[in-house]
Structures are given as structure tokens and as C-alpha cells.
Amino acid sequence: MPSKNQGAQPHFVAALEDTPLVAIDRLDETAKARSTWADAWDAMRRRPSFWISSGLILLIVLVALVPTLFASVSPTQCQLSDSNGVPQSGHPLGFTFQGCDVYARIIFGTSASVTVGMLAAAIVTLFGLIVGALAGYYGGFLDAVVSRIGDIFFAVPTVLGAIVLLSVLPDRTPVVIALVISIFAWPQVARIMRGAVLTARNSDYVVASVALGVSKFKILLRHVVPNAIAPVIVIATVSLGTFIVAEATLSFLGIGLGPGTMSWGRDIGEAQTTIRTSPQVLLYPSIALSLTVLAFLMLGDVLRDALDPQARARR
């Protein structure tokens, strides 16, 4: 006598055969995407460097958003009588050459440096992702034009190009600095996205979707981009730290943020005149800058290993 399971098996097979190929393909792709990100999360949470870098980044972002929680002294309240003063009660890091509190300037300078880095990373990632995805998927003339334009911008160093542009711009706000950096930094993200799209567009699920008559733009949005975006996330995280360094370099050279804006790069540039008598004035903002960049580089390294199946297999 056939069991209930045996009797239900033909109905299940018939239902599976009647299921459209597109639906089966979407189910397989969804399961694959969930498995990839789930495996990446499992790999990241087991690494101490992930929690250390994440904690540092959260702290830095909180300081940038609400600096008054960490410093009660005004960074612009300066007295020449405290010039290069040693640490004292309420002023744990001492004073600058102009008598300003070093700790307060570091806390309030976090906002400008982090804002420039995040804005530049967001602009570069969004623009590079769109351009790289379109060039890699459609190819042809569009790919050739984007590649040649990208090669032109690759030939110009980011800091050098930013110096040339900022020297003719009267207003140098954090938004302007971020836009100028983005102009010379987008080709790297576009090239990485283009390569990932070229690999993803030859996958079986893309070929099946094309055969079923799905439009190219829908395939690009629903199938290709979600499966090619992992390396872009990694490079965006790492680039955020490099953009903060770029802003600090420009401010150090006196061509970055305006005089009324506090930043770590400007404080480092002003402290170089007293490096022999008061080296700590230059040391503290340098440490803040180094820890911030290190946190984003560590997080990017963890993301790269977690999103790379071969790296997970080697571990």
C-alpha cells in the first residue's frame, strides 16, 4: 500500500515542473545571496579586528556628530598667556601656540575631517558604481568612452588635481573639498565595478534571463549589480580612510578647508612651527588621524576577507 509521501510525490514533481524557470532562478539566486552575506557575517564576527575597528568607527562618528558630549571647552577660546602650556585640570592635552585647548580642537576638528571623508566616499561609490555597471554590462562604445575618460583621470594624482582646482575656488567648504576629491577618485571604483559586472554577466542565471526575454536593464538591477557589489563595498570602506588623509594633506598645505573651519590637517600644519619646543601639539592630532584611518583600513581588510570565498577557505 503506497504511503502518503509516495502519493504526494507525483503532485510535487508536477508542481515543480509547472513552476516557471524565472521563479526557480530567482529562488536559487536569493538563497545564494543570503548564504553569501550570512557566511560573510559569520566570518567577520569571529575576528577581533572587526569589533575593534567597528567600535573605533562608531566612537569617531559619535564624536563628529555630537562633539559637545566629549569636550566642554570651546576650541576658539584662546589666550596667549596659555601659549604652549602644559596639561592642567580641564585641559588634559595642554595648549597650542595661540593658547587654544588641544583636546577641544581635536574633538571639534573630527567633524570636518570625517564629513569630507564620508561625503567623498559616498559620491565616489555611487558615481563609480553606476558608471562601471553600465560600461561593463552594455560594453561597446559606452565601455570604450568610460575607459578612456577613466584613464585620463587615473593619470592625475588625487591630491595634485585637488590642489589645482582648489587654488581657483574661492569657497572651500567640506562639501566642496569632497566634490573635488571625488572628481579624481571615481575611476578606481568604476574600474572595479566594471570588472565585477563583466564576470557576473556571463553567469548562468543572467543567460537564462536573457533567453526568457527579460530586459537588459532589469537584469542589470536585479541580478548583476547585487552579485557584483561586494568588491565595491570593500574599496569604499578603505577609500574613506584615504579620503580623510587627502583632506588632512590639503589642509596641511593650506589649500584645504577655509581658515574658519577646524580640522586635524590644519592643526598639524600650524603645529609644525613649534615641533622643537612643543612636539605634543603636533603629536595628538596626528594620533587622532592615524587611529581613524587605521580603523577604516582594518574594517576594509575584514570585509575583503569575509566577502572573498577563497580567503575564507584559506582560513
C-alpha positions, -999 to 999 in steps of 0.1 A, spaced: 0 0 0 16 33 -10 24 57 18 11 93 19 46 106 10 47 84 -21 13 95 -31 22 132 -28 55 129 -47 39 130 -82 20 161 -73 52 178 -60 71 169 -92 42 181 -113 41 214 -94 79 218 -98 77 212 -135 49 237 -138 69 264 -119 84 290 -143 121 289 -149 124 326 -138 108 318 -104 132 289 -98 161 310 -109 151 338 -85 147 314 -56 182 300 -63 197 335 -66 180 347 -34 193 317 -15 228 322 -28 228 359 -19 215 352 16 241 324 20 270 347 9 261 376 32 254 352 61 287 335 56 304 369 55 288 379 88 298 347 104 334 352 93 336 388 104 321 384 139 347 358 147 376 383 141 386 406 170 398 432 144 362 436 132 349 445 167 379 468 174 376 487 141 338 489 144 340 502 179 365 529 169 345 540 139 313 542 160 331 563 185 346 586 158 312 591 142 297 599 176 324 625 183 319 640 149 281 642 153 280 654 190 314 669 199 299 687 229 295 653 247 332 649 248 345 684 252 330 713 273 357 738 265 353 760 234 381 753 208 381 790 198 385 803 234 423 810 232 445 831 255 481 840 246 491 836 282 485 798 278 507 796 247 522 761 245 510 755 281 514 721 298 484 699 306 463 711 336 429 705 351 403 707 324 429 708 297 444 673 296 465 677 264 478 713 270 476 743 247 486 753 212 509 782 203 479 805 203 467 793 236 439 771 224 429 739 241 445 710 221 419 684 233 389 706 223 404 713 189 409 676 182 373 668 193 357 696 173 380 690 143 367 655 139 335 667 123 351 684 93 376 655 86 350 628 89 324 647 69 348 652 40 358 615 40 322 602 42 309 626 15 337 618 -8 333 581 -3 295 583 -9 299 603 -41 327 582 -55 309 549 -47 276 560 -62 290 575 -93 317 548 -99 291 520 -93 267 535 -119 293 542 -145 311 510 -140 280 488 -141 267 504 -173 301 503 -190 307 467 -180 272 453 -189 264 472 -221 300 473 -234 307 486 -269 311 523 -274 300 532 -239 326 510 -223 353 524 -246 344 560 -237 342 554 -200 376 535 -200 394 563 -219 380 590 -196 389 569 -166 425 566 -179 427 603 -182 417 609 -145 440 580 -134 469 599 -148 463 628 -124 471 622 -87 442 630 -65 460 654 -42 477 672 -71 445 676 -91 427 688 -60 454 714 -54 450 728 -89 412 730 -86 410 744 -51 435 771 -59 409 788 -82 379 781 -60 370 809 -35 348 788 -12 364 757 3 338 741 25 337 704 34 312 698 6 335 715 -20 365 695 -8 346 663 -10 334 671 -46 369 680 -57 384 648 -43 356 627 -59 364 642 -94 398 625 -93 389 593 -73 359 578 -91 378 558 -118 391 532 -93 356 523 -81 343 523 -117 370 500 -129 365 475 -100 327 476 -106 332 471 -144 354 440 -138 329 425 -114 300 431 -138 319 415 -167 323 384 -145 286 384 -133 270 390 -167 283 356 -180 266 337 -152 240 311 -159 212 329 -143 219 360 -165 220 339 -197 187 322 -187 171 356 -180 181 369 -214 168 338 -231 134 343 -213 132 379 -227 138 399 -195 150 434 -204 187 442 -200 181 470 -175 161 448 -152 187 420 -154 214 446 -145 194 459 -115 180 426 -101 207 401 -109 241 416 -120 246 446 -96 236 427 -64 261 399 -72 289 423 -82 287 449 -55 308 431 -28 342 444 -40 328 479 -43 318 479 -6 353 468 3 370 495 -17 346 522 -4 354 513 32 391 515 25 388 547 4 370 565 32 402 564 52 423 576 23 399 605 16 403 617 52 441 616 47 436 636 15 417 663 33 443 664 60 470 667 34 452 696 16 446 714 49 482 709 60 493 725 27 470 755 34 448 747 3 421 727 20 394 738 43 389 776 50 405 794 79 373 793 99 370 755 98 388 733 123 404 701 110 432 678 120 453 686 89 451 723 97 462 718 133 491 696 122 502 723 98 501 750 124 519 729 150 549 723 128 563 757 137 566 746 174 577 710 169 610 716 186 596 733 218 562 716 220 561 684 199 529 672 217 508 698 199 516 681 166 516 646 181 480 645 194 461 654 162 484 631 143 474 602 166 437 610 161 442 610 123 462 578 123 437 559 145 408 570 123 425 558 91 436 526 108 401 518 118 387 521 83 416 501 68 411 474 94 374 472 86 381 471 49 405 443 54 380 423 74 353 429 47 376 418 19 385 385 36 348 379 46 334 385 11 362 365 -7 353 328 -7 389 318 -14 401 339 16 376 322 39 387 287 26 423 295 34 414 304 69 
